[in-house]
Amino acid sequence: MRQQKRQSDFQVRNKKCNFCKEKVVAIDYKDVATISKYLNRWNKIQPGSRSGVCAKHQRWLTVAIKRARFLALMPYTVK
């Protein structure tokens, strides 16, 4: 028989928002190196739960990525 997993068997990992730690006022779309950390290998935007970014900065990050893509600073898809 399979053992049932209890809630205490899982370790909860709190991720702190990197932008909150550094007290970032705005996320710049021209800073491609910083923005590209929050994309997966298919150039999709990672969700906040995966990347550890808070909701406010996730919205700012999404807008910055979309602006960088529109201005051809970043690719939309993998080549």
Buried (B, 14 or more C-beta within 10 A) or exposed (E): EEEEEEEEEEEEEEEEBBBEEEEBEEBEBEEEEBBEEBBEEEBEBBEBEEBBBBEEBBEBBBEBBBBBBEEEBBEEEEE
